[in-house]
Amino acid sequence: MPKKNTTDKCGKLRVMSLGGLQEIGKNMTVLEYGNDIIVIDCGMGFPDDDMLGIDLVIPDVSYLVKNADKIRGILITHGHEDHIGAVPYVLQQINAPIYGTRLSLGIIEGKLEENSPGYDPELYTVEAGDVISLGVFKAEFIHVNHSIADACAISIKTPIGTVFHSGDFKLDVSPIDGKMMDITRIGEIGKDGIQLLLCESTNAERAGYTPSERTVGNSLERIFSQYEDKRIIIATFSSNVHRVQQIINASAKHGRKVAILGRSMENVIGAAAELGYVDLPDGVLINIGEIKKYRPSELTLITTGSQGEPMSALYRIAFSEHDRVKLAQSDVVVLSSSAIPGNEKLVGKIINALVKNGVKVVNDSVEDVHVSGHACREEIKLLMALLKPKFFMPIHGEYRHLYANKENAEFMGIPSQNIFISEVGKVLEVGKKEASFNGSVPAGNVLVDGAGVGDIGSVVLRDRKHLSEGGLVMVVATVDVRGGYVISGPDIISRGFIYVKESEELLDEARHIVTDALEKVLSKRGADRTQIKAAMRDELAKFFYRKTKRKPMVLPVLMEV
């Protein structure tokens, strides 16, 4: 355990988010006081539509790299991708101990096996109720309900007072594991006084309470009874082990075997089963290779792909690309999830493909096959009522979600001047009596493309966008610079711009344009490669725009003899 640092240089707590504000996902919050820093969560986000070819987005942690000697630990609230997905990439830059509950660390360990930072990271298991000392900070993990087991809020004692980080939570009075959110402990912490509440905002716009996870169990029972003669394929989030448990229970009750599809689903359920978070009745779970041994009415398939992700198991099944599972008109596909903002088109694409194949699709517009894991207004108000914070900063959501949470706080009597809607990188300084924004730290998006982390920037994305919109034209010529004449070419190659066989006349004219441009620039003694290539590119681009009103990327290739 790091030694306690009692140095007080600034007298104020610096609170900043490196992700998760005015966006969905990529959650990461930093608390800094004097020479001590703790980090809460380390998540990834989905790429935007204009991030062509990008696999995922992680926070820019250059500020943490610069201050790596101050970092006392990374605290994990729960095991969802938007809270742990960036861990392997961040650990490649920062060697910091990680603290989390058993399931969270179990999932992280699986990620680190696939993407090792090159050393053995320090992973420390905590349980709800544990208190750990990290420099000037004392962090207590508090059990909350969410759509994944072992989720926690974190209460942090600091020199300026207590900061409460809600994590992702909901109030479920009938949870699958029987462990209700620890509102007793939260109330006790509130009695001692809360200086700052950092509260999730995902469902802050929604009135009322989030339904219990058991609601889904009742719907599953109706589905299994209604379609007892059909094969049932259920897509859900791999991390929602309570949902998977209910599917397994319903399958066992109706005499069905269960097969798991999708690598992430296999990894998470494997870890959950090993740690005792999922109960697998004897003989129920089978390998996907065994499904041909059973009639369709004897099978339940649990799969990834509820968000329509290309290459997911459900996507490959829907488009007849899966090597083990082929759709039949007797199949029923249950989408036990709701679309994450931005994924609606992908989900719609899969639904259309399934329906086109004659498959019955059941989603939350037909049955209550999904409930959120996030608190609605009344649950958020309950948390505020228990904690009675002096200052409030909404986190985890787009601007509309953060603003809705600001309104919730105002309704609960928190003065507007004590509520701070922040943005990624902005620093909130909190003292014992006051709080205000003061400056910012480097922050933003780091793009992950295959094995490359951060090597794709705005210039490459701009080129990809240009290629996707206008295509590519390559012009190749061999010249004698000293002699001042063209030896061969120019040859023009088109990809994604025009169909060459139907545009020979246009390309012939383009060759003449490039030849004239080359002869003109070569006639000027002393022309260098840069000038010659620029002349080829500029003249050809102007010509194509004049003729076609299109702007392909023109790539000149010059060979000299």
C-alpha positions as CSV (number, residue, x, y, z in Angstrom):
1,M,0.0,0.0,0.0
2,P,1.4,3.5,-0.9
3,K,2.6,5.6,2.0
4,K,0.1,8.3,3.1
5,N,1.1,11.7,1.7
6,T,0.1,14.5,4.1
7,T,1.5,17.3,2.0
8,D,-1.1,20.0,1.4
9,K,0.1,22.2,-1.4
10,C,-3.1,23.6,-2.8
11,G,-5.8,23.2,-0.1
12,K,-8.4,22.3,-2.8
13,L,-9.5,19.1,-4.4
14,R,-9.2,19.1,-8.2
15,V,-12.0,17.1,-9.9
16,M,-11.8,16.3,-13.6
17,S,-13.3,13.9,-16.0
18,L,-11.2,12.5,-18.9
19,G,-14.3,10.9,-20.4
20,G,-18.0,10.4,-19.9
21,L,-19.1,14.0,-20.0
22,Q,-21.3,15.2,-22.9
23,E,-20.8,11.7,-24.4
24,I,-21.9,8.1,-23.9
25,G,-19.2,5.8,-22.5
26,K,-15.4,6.4,-22.0
27,N,-16.0,7.0,-18.3
28,M,-13.0,8.2,-16.3
29,T,-13.0,10.6,-13.3
30,V,-9.8,11.9,-11.6
31,L,-9.5,13.3,-8.1
32,E,-6.3,15.2,-7.2
33,Y,-5.2,16.7,-4.0
34,G,-1.6,17.9,-3.4
35,N,0.6,15.0,-4.5
36,D,-2.1,12.3,-4.6
37,I,-4.3,11.2,-7.5
38,I,-6.9,8.5,-7.6
39,V,-8.8,7.5,-10.8
40,I,-12.3,6.2,-10.8
41,D,-13.1,3.9,-13.8
42,C,-11.3,3.5,-17.1
43,G,-13.8,3.0,-19.8
44,M,-14.0,2.9,-23.6
45,G,-16.5,4.4,-26.0
46,F,-18.0,3.5,-29.4
47,P,-16.6,5.3,-32.4
48,D,-18.7,7.9,-34.1
49,D,-20.0,7.5,-37.7
50,D,-17.2,9.7,-39.0
51,M,-14.4,7.6,-37.3
52,L,-14.1,5.3,-40.3
53,G,-12.3,2.0,-39.5
54,I,-11.9,2.8,-35.8
55,D,-12.6,-0.1,-33.4
56,L,-13.0,1.8,-30.2
57,V,-12.2,5.1,-28.5
58,I,-10.4,5.5,-25.2
59,P,-9.6,8.6,-23.0
60,D,-6.5,10.7,-23.6
61,V,-4.5,10.0,-20.4
62,S,-1.5,12.2,-21.1
63,Y,-2.2,14.2,-17.9
64,L,-2.0,11.0,-15.9
65,V,1.1,9.9,-17.7
66,K,2.7,13.2,-16.8
67,N,1.7,12.8,-13.2
68,A,2.2,9.0,-13.0
69,D,4.2,9.3,-9.7
70,K,1.1,10.8,-8.0
71,I,-1.4,8.1,-8.9
72,R,-2.3,5.9,-5.9
73,G,-4.8,3.7,-7.6
74,I,-7.5,3.1,-10.2
75,L,-10.8,2.3,-8.6
76,I,-13.4,0.3,-10.7
77,T,-17.1,0.7,-9.9
78,H,-18.2,-2.3,-12.1
79,G,-17.3,-4.4,-15.1
80,H,-19.0,-2.8,-18.0
81,E,-17.0,-1.9,-21.1
82,D,-17.6,1.8,-20.7
83,H,-16.0,1.6,-17.3
84,I,-13.2,-1.0,-17.8
85,G,-12.6,-1.3,-21.6
86,A,-9.6,1.1,-21.7
87,V,-7.8,-0.7,-18.8
88,P,-5.3,-2.7,-21.0
89,Y,-4.4,0.3,-23.1
90,V,-4.0,2.7,-20.1
91,L,-1.8,0.1,-18.2
92,Q,0.5,0.2,-21.2
93,Q,1.2,3.8,-20.3
94,I,0.7,3.9,-16.5
95,N,1.7,1.2,-14.0
96,A,-0.9,1.9,-11.3
97,P,-2.7,-0.6,-8.9
98,I,-6.3,-1.4,-9.7
99,Y,-9.0,-2.0,-7.1
100,G,-12.3,-3.6,-7.9
101,T,-14.7,-6.3,-6.9
102,R,-14.2,-10.0,-7.9
103,L,-16.3,-10.0,-11.0
104,S,-14.9,-6.7,-12.3
105,L,-11.3,-7.9,-11.8
106,G,-12.2,-11.3,-13.3
107,I,-13.4,-9.6,-16.5
108,I,-10.3,-7.3,-16.5
109,E,-8.0,-10.3,-16.1
110,G,-9.5,-11.8,-19.2
111,K,-8.9,-8.6,-21.1
112,L,-5.3,-8.5,-19.9
113,E,-4.6,-12.0,-21.1
114,E,-5.7,-10.9,-24.6
115,N,-3.9,-7.6,-24.5
116,S,-1.0,-7.7,-22.0
117,P,0.7,-4.4,-21.0
118,G,4.0,-6.3,-20.8
119,Y,4.2,-6.7,-17.1
120,D,2.0,-8.2,-14.3
121,P,-0.3,-5.4,-13.1
122,E,-1.3,-5.1,-9.5
123,L,-4.9,-6.1,-9.1
124,Y,-6.5,-5.9,-5.6
125,T,-9.9,-7.4,-4.9
126,V,-12.3,-5.5,-2.7
127,E,-15.8,-6.2,-1.5
128,A,-18.6,-3.8,-0.7
129,G,-18.0,-2.3,2.7
130,D,-14.2,-2.3,2.3
131,V,-12.3,0.9,3.0
132,I,-8.8,1.4,1.4
133,S,-6.3,4.2,2.1
134,L,-4.7,5.8,-1.0
135,G,-2.5,8.7,0.0
136,V,-4.7,11.4,1.5
137,F,-7.8,9.6,0.3
138,K,-9.9,6.9,2.0
139,A,-12.3,5.1,-0.4
140,E,-15.2,3.0,0.7
141,F,-17.0,0.7,-1.7
142,I,-20.8,0.6,-1.3
143,H,-23.0,-2.0,-3.0
144,V,-25.5,-0.8,-5.6
145,N,-27.8,-2.5,-8.0
146,H,-27.0,-2.4,-11.7
147,S,-27.2,-4.6,-14.8
148,I,-24.1,-6.4,-13.8
149,A,-23.2,-8.1,-10.5
150,D,-20.8,-6.6,-8.0
151,A,-21.4,-3.0,-8.9
152,C,-20.4,-0.3,-6.3
153,A,-20.7,3.3,-5.6
154,I,-17.6,4.8,-4.0
155,S,-17.4,7.3,-1.1
156,I,-14.1,9.1,-0.8
157,K,-12.9,10.9,2.3
158,T,-10.7,13.8,1.3
159,P,-9.1,16.7,3.2
160,I,-11.9,19.0,2.1
161,G,-14.7,16.6,2.9
162,T,-16.4,13.5,1.4
163,V,-16.9,13.0,-2.3
164,F,-19.5,10.5,-3.3
165,H,-19.3,8.8,-6.8
166,S,-22.5,7.0,-7.6
167,G,-21.1,4.8,-10.4
168,D,-23.9,3.4,-12.5
169,F,-26.8,2.4,-10.2
170,K,-30.5,1.7,-9.8
171,L,-32.7,0.9,-6.9
172,D,-33.9,-2.7,-7.3
173,V,-35.9,-3.9,-4.3
174,S,-36.1,-7.5,-5.7
175,P,-32.7,-8.1,-7.3
176,I,-31.9,-11.5,-8.7
177,D,-29.0,-12.1,-6.3
178,G,-31.1,-10.8,-3.3
179,K,-28.7,-8.0,-2.5
180,M,-30.5,-4.7,-2.5
181,M,-28.6,-1.4,-2.9
182,D,-27.1,-0.5,0.5
183,I,-29.3,2.6,1.1
184,T,-28.7,2.2,4.9
185,R,-25.0,2.8,4.5
186,I,-25.6,5.6,2.0
187,G,-27.9,7.3,4.5
188,E,-25.2,7.0,7.2
189,I,-22.6,8.6,5.0
190,G,-25.1,11.4,4.2
191,K,-25.6,12.1,7.9
192,D,-21.9,12.7,8.2
193,G,-22.0,15.3,5.4
194,I,-21.2,15.2,1.7
195,Q,-19.2,17.9,0.1
196,L,-19.6,16.8,-3.5
197,L,-21.9,14.3,-5.2
198,L,-20.9,12.9,-8.7
199,C,-24.0,11.3,-9.9
200,E,-24.7,9.3,-13.1
201,S,-27.2,10.9,-15.6
202,T,-28.0,8.2,-18.1
203,N,-31.7,8.1,-17.3
204,A,-32.0,11.5,-15.6
205,E,-34.6,12.5,-18.2
206,R,-36.9,9.6,-17.4
207,A,-39.7,10.0,-14.8
208,G,-40.4,7.4,-12.1
209,Y,-38.4,4.3,-11.2
210,T,-36.5,1.8,-13.3
211,P,-38.3,-1.6,-13.2
212,S,-36.8,-4.6,-11.4
213,E,-34.7,-7.1,-13.3
214,R,-37.3,-9.7,-12.2
215,T,-39.7,-8.1,-14.7
216,V,-37.6,-9.7,-17.5
217,G,-37.9,-13.1,-15.8
218,N,-41.7,-13.0,-16.0
219,S,-41.5,-12.0,-19.7
220,L,-39.1,-14.8,-20.4
221,E,-41.4,-17.3,-18.8
222,R,-44.2,-16.1,-21.1
223,I,-42.0,-16.4,-24.2
224,F,-40.8,-19.9,-23.4
225,S,-44.3,-21.0,-22.8
226,Q,-45.6,-19.4,-26.0
227,Y,-42.9,-20.7,-28.2
228,E,-42.2,-24.1,-26.7
229,D,-42.0,-25.8,-30.1
230,K,-39.4,-23.3,-31.5
231,R,-35.7,-22.7,-31.1
232,I,-35.2,-19.6,-29.0
233,I,-32.2,-17.3,-29.7
234,I,-31.7,-14.5,-27.1
235,A,-29.3,-11.6,-27.7
236,T,-28.2,-9.6,-24.6
237,F,-25.3,-7.8,-23.2
238,S,-22.5,-10.3,-22.3
239,S,-21.9,-8.5,-18.9
240,N,-25.5,-8.8,-17.7
241,V,-25.0,-12.0,-15.8
242,H,-28.3,-11.7,-13.9
243,R,-30.1,-11.6,-17.3
244,V,-28.2,-14.7,-18.5
245,Q,-29.0,-16.4,-15.2
246,Q,-32.7,-15.9,-15.8
247,I,-32.4,-17.2,-19.3
248,I,-30.6,-20.3,-18.1
249,N,-33.2,-20.8,-15.3
250,A,-36.1,-20.5,-17.8
251,S,-34.4,-22.9,-20.2
252,A,-33.8,-25.5,-17.5
253,K,-37.4,-25.2,-16.3
254,H,-38.6,-25.9,-19.9
255,G,-36.2,-28.8,-20.5
256,R,-33.9,-26.9,-22.9
257,K,-30.2,-27.1,-23.4
258,V,-28.3,-23.8,-23.5
259,A,-25.4,-22.9,-25.9
260,I,-23.3,-19.7,-25.6
261,L,-22.3,-17.8,-28.7
262,G,-19.8,-15.0,-29.0
263,R,-16.3,-14.6,-27.5
264,S,-17.2,-11.8,-25.1
265,M,-20.2,-13.8,-23.9
266,E,-18.1,-16.9,-23.4
267,N,-15.4,-14.9,-21.5
268,V,-17.8,-13.1,-19.2
269,I,-20.0,-16.0,-18.4
270,G,-17.0,-18.2,-17.9
271,A,-15.5,-15.8,-15.4
272,A,-18.9,-15.3,-13.7
273,A,-19.5,-19.0,-13.4
274,E,-15.9,-19.6,-12.0
275,L,-16.4,-16.9,-9.4
276,G,-19.9,-18.2,-8.4
277,Y,-22.0,-15.4,-9.9
278,V,-23.8,-17.7,-12.3
279,D,-25.4,-21.0,-11.3
280,L,-25.2,-23.6,-14.1
281,P,-27.5,-26.5,-13.5
282,D,-25.9,-29.9,-14.4
283,G,-26.2,-30.8,-18.0
284,V,-27.9,-27.6,-19.2
285,L,-25.0,-25.9,-20.8
286,I,-23.7,-27.5,-24.0
287,N,-21.0,-26.7,-26.6
288,I,-22.2,-24.9,-29.7
289,G,-20.9,-27.9,-31.7
290,E,-23.5,-30.2,-30.0
291,I,-26.6,-28.3,-31.1
292,K,-27.3,-30.7,-34.0
293,K,-27.9,-33.5,-31.5
294,Y,-31.1,-31.7,-30.3
295,R,-34.4,-30.7,-31.8
296,P,-35.0,-27.0,-32.1
297,S,-37.6,-27.0,-29.3
298,E,-34.9,-28.4,-27.0
299,L,-32.5,-25.5,-27.6
300,T,-31.8,-22.0,-26.3
301,L,-28.9,-20.0,-27.8
302,I,-27.6,-17.0,-25.8
303,T,-25.6,-14.7,-28.1
304,T,-23.8,-11.4,-28.4
305,G,-24.9,-8.8,-31.0
306,S,-27.8,-7.1,-29.3
307,Q,-26.4,-3.7,-30.5
308,G,-26.1,-4.9,-34.1
309,E,-22.3,-5.0,-34.0
310,P,-20.8,-6.2,-37.3
311,M,-19.0,-9.5,-36.8
312,S,-21.0,-10.3,-33.6
313,A,-22.5,-13.7,-33.4
314,L,-26.1,-12.5,-34.0
315,Y,-25.0,-10.4,-37.0
316,R,-23.3,-13.4,-38.6
317,I,-26.4,-15.5,-37.9
318,A,-28.8,-12.9,-39.3
319,F,-26.7,-12.6,-42.6
320,S,-26.1,-16.4,-42.9
321,E,-22.4,-16.0,-42.2
322,H,-22.2,-18.1,-39.1
323,D,-20.5,-21.5,-39.6
324,R,-22.5,-23.3,-36.8
325,V,-25.9,-21.7,-36.7
326,K,-28.3,-21.4,-39.6
327,L,-31.6,-19.7,-39.3
328,A,-34.9,-21.4,-39.9
329,Q,-38.4,-19.9,-40.1
330,S,-39.3,-21.8,-36.9
331,D,-36.7,-19.7,-34.9
332,V,-37.6,-16.9,-32.5
333,V,-35.0,-14.2,-31.8
334,V,-35.4,-12.2,-28.6
335,L,-33.5,-8.9,-28.4
336,S,-33.1,-8.5,-24.6
337,S,-31.6,-5.1,-24.7
338,S,-32.3,-1.5,-25.8
339,A,-30.2,0.2,-28.5
340,I,-27.4,2.4,-27.1
341,P,-27.8,5.9,-28.6
342,G,-26.2,5.9,-32.0
343,N,-26.7,2.2,-32.6
344,E,-30.3,2.3,-33.7
345,K,-29.5,1.8,-37.4
346,L,-27.3,-1.2,-36.7
347,V,-30.0,-2.8,-34.6
348,G,-32.7,-2.0,-37.2
349,K,-30.5,-3.6,-39.9
350,I,-30.3,-6.9,-38.0
351,I,-34.1,-6.9,-37.3
352,N,-34.8,-6.4,-41.0
353,A,-32.5,-9.2,-41.9
354,L,-34.1,-11.6,-39.4
355,V,-37.6,-10.7,-40.5
356,K,-36.6,-11.2,-44.1
357,N,-35.6,-14.7,-43.2
358,G,-39.0,-15.4,-41.8
359,V,-37.8,-15.3,-38.2
360,K,-40.1,-14.0,-35.4
361,V,-38.4,-11.1,-33.6
362,V,-39.4,-10.2,-30.0
363,N,-38.0,-7.0,-28.5
364,D,-38.9,-4.5,-25.8
365,S,-41.6,-3.0,-27.9
366,V,-43.5,-6.3,-27.8
367,E,-42.5,-7.7,-24.4
368,D,-40.7,-6.5,-21.3
369,V,-37.5,-8.3,-22.3
370,H,-35.2,-5.6,-21.1
371,V,-35.0,-3.2,-18.2
372,S,-32.4,-0.5,-17.8
373,G,-29.6,-0.8,-15.2
374,H,-29.7,3.0,-14.6
375,A,-31.6,5.1,-12.1
376,C,-34.5,7.2,-13.3
377,R,-35.5,10.6,-11.7
378,E,-37.0,9.3,-8.5
379,E,-34.1,7.0,-7.7
380,I,-31.7,9.9,-8.4
381,K,-33.7,12.1,-6.1
382,L,-33.7,9.4,-3.4
383,L,-29.8,9.3,-3.6
384,M,-29.7,13.1,-3.3
385,A,-32.1,13.1,-0.4
386,L,-30.0,10.5,1.5
387,L,-26.7,12.3,0.8
388,K,-27.7,16.0,0.9
389,P,-24.6,17.1,-0.9
390,K,-23.3,20.7,-0.7
391,F,-22.1,20.6,-4.3
392,F,-23.3,18.6,-7.2
393,M,-21.7,17.6,-10.5
394,P,-23.7,15.4,-12.9
395,I,-21.6,12.8,-14.8
396,H,-22.1,10.0,-17.4
397,G,-24.2,11.3,-20.2
398,E,-24.7,13.6,-23.1
399,Y,-25.4,17.3,-22.4
400,R,-29.1,16.8,-22.3
401,H,-28.7,14.0,-19.6
402,L,-26.4,16.2,-17.5
403,Y,-28.8,19.2,-17.8
404,A,-31.7,17.0,-16.8
405,N,-29.8,15.9,-13.7
406,K,-29.1,19.5,-12.9
407,E,-32.8,20.1,-12.9
408,N,-33.3,17.1,-10.6
409,A,-30.7,18.6,-8.2
410,E,-32.5,22.0,-8.2
411,F,-35.8,20.2,-7.5
412,M,-34.1,18.7,-4.4
413,G,-33.1,22.1,-3.2
414,I,-29.4,22.3,-4.2
415,P,-28.7,25.9,-5.2
416,S,-28.0,26.5,-8.9
417,Q,-24.7,28.1,-8.1
418,N,-23.6,24.9,-6.4
419,I,-24.3,22.7,-9.5
420,F,-21.6,22.3,-12.0
421,I,-22.1,20.9,-15.5
422,S,-18.6,20.2,-16.7
423,E,-16.9,18.9,-19.8
424,V,-14.1,16.5,-20.6
425,G,-10.8,18.0,-19.3
426,K,-12.3,20.9,-17.4
427,V,-11.1,21.2,-13.7
428,L,-13.5,21.7,-10.8
429,E,-11.7,23.0,-7.7
430,V,-13.5,22.2,-4.5
431,G,-12.7,23.7,-1.1
432,K,-14.3,23.4,2.3
433,K,-16.6,26.3,1.6
434,E,-16.6,27.0,-2.1
435,A,-16.2,25.3,-5.5
436,S,-15.5,26.7,-9.0
437,F,-14.0,25.8,-12.4
438,N,-10.4,26.7,-12.8
439,G,-8.6,25.7,-16.0
440,S,-8.4,22.4,-17.8
441,V,-6.1,19.5,-18.5
442,P,-5.2,17.8,-21.8
443,A,-8.1,15.5,-22.7
444,G,-9.9,14.1,-25.7
445,N,-10.2,10.9,-27.7
446,V,-7.5,8.3,-28.5
447,L,-8.5,6.1,-31.3
448,V,-7.8,2.3,-31.4
449,D,-7.5,0.8,-34.8
450,G,-6.4,-2.9,-34.7
451,A,-3.1,-3.0,-32.9
452,G,-2.6,0.7,-33.3
453,V,-3.4,2.9,-30.3
454,G,-3.4,6.7,-30.9
455,D,-1.6,6.5,-34.3
456,I,-4.7,7.4,-36.2
457,G,-5.3,11.2,-36.0
458,S,-7.5,13.8,-37.7
459,V,-5.4,13.8,-40.8
460,V,-5.8,10.1,-41.4
461,L,-9.5,10.2,-40.6
462,R,-9.9,13.1,-43.0
463,D,-8.2,11.1,-45.7
464,R,-10.4,8.1,-45.0
465,K,-13.5,10.3,-45.2
466,H,-12.2,11.8,-48.5
467,L,-11.6,8.3,-49.9
468,S,-15.0,7.1,-48.8
469,E,-16.7,10.0,-50.5
470,G,-14.7,10.7,-53.6
471,G,-12.6,7.6,-54.2
472,L,-9.0,7.4,-55.3
473,V,-7.2,8.3,-58.6
474,M,-3.5,7.4,-59.0
475,V,-1.5,9.0,-61.8
476,V,1.9,7.4,-62.6
477,A,4.5,9.0,-64.8
478,T,8.2,8.5,-65.6
479,V,10.2,11.6,-66.4
480,D,13.7,12.8,-67.2
481,V,14.0,15.9,-65.1
482,R,17.4,17.0,-66.5
483,G,16.3,16.4,-70.1
484,G,12.9,18.0,-69.3
485,Y,10.6,15.5,-71.0
486,V,8.2,12.7,-70.2
487,I,9.6,9.2,-70.8
488,S,6.4,7.1,-70.2
489,G,2.9,7.6,-69.0
490,P,1.0,9.2,-67.5
491,D,-1.1,6.1,-66.6
492,I,-4.2,6.7,-64.6
493,I,-5.7,4.1,-62.1
494,S,-9.1,4.7,-60.6
495,R,-10.5,3.1,-57.5
496,G,-14.0,4.1,-56.2
497,F,-14.2,7.1,-58.5
498,I,-15.4,6.0,-61.9
499,Y,-15.8,2.7,-63.7
500,V,-12.8,2.7,-66.1
501,K,-14.3,0.6,-68.9
502,E,-17.2,3.1,-69.2
503,S,-15.0,6.2,-68.9
504,E,-12.2,5.7,-71.4
505,E,-12.8,9.0,-73.2
506,L,-12.6,10.9,-69.9
507,L,-9.4,9.1,-68.9
508,D,-7.8,9.8,-72.3
509,E,-8.6,13.5,-71.9
510,A,-7.2,13.3,-68.3
511,R,-3.9,11.9,-69.6
512,H,-3.5,14.8,-72.0
513,I,-4.2,17.2,-69.2
514,V,-1.4,15.6,-67.0
515,T,1.0,15.4,-70.0
516,D,0.6,19.1,-70.7
517,A,1.1,19.9,-67.0
518,L,4.2,17.8,-66.9
519,E,5.7,19.4,-70.0
520,K,5.0,22.8,-68.7
521,V,6.7,22.3,-65.3
522,L,9.6,20.3,-66.8
523,S,10.3,23.1,-69.3
524,K,11.3,25.3,-66.3
525,R,14.8,24.2,-65.4
526,G,15.4,23.4,-61.7
527,A,11.9,22.0,-61.0
528,D,12.0,19.6,-58.1
529,R,9.9,16.5,-57.4
530,T,7.5,18.4,-55.1
531,Q,6.7,20.9,-57.7
532,I,6.2,18.3,-60.4
533,K,3.9,16.1,-58.3
534,A,1.9,19.2,-57.2
535,A,1.3,20.2,-60.8
536,M,0.1,16.6,-61.7
537,R,-2.2,16.5,-58.7
538,D,-3.7,20.1,-59.0
539,E,-4.4,20.0,-62.7
540,L,-6.0,16.6,-62.6
541,A,-8.1,17.5,-59.6
542,K,-9.4,20.6,-61.4
543,F,-10.1,18.7,-64.5
544,F,-12.1,15.9,-62.7
545,Y,-14.1,18.5,-60.8
546,R,-14.9,20.4,-63.9
547,K,-16.1,17.3,-65.7
548,T,-17.7,15.3,-63.0
549,K,-18.3,17.7,-60.0
550,R,-16.5,15.1,-57.9
551,K,-13.4,15.4,-55.7
552,P,-11.5,12.2,-55.7
553,M,-8.2,11.9,-53.8
554,V,-5.5,12.3,-56.4
555,L,-2.2,10.5,-55.7
556,P,0.7,11.3,-58.0
557,V,3.5,8.8,-58.4
558,L,6.6,10.1,-60.0
559,M,9.6,8.0,-61.2
560,E,12.8,9.6,-62.4
561,V,15.6,8.3,-64.7
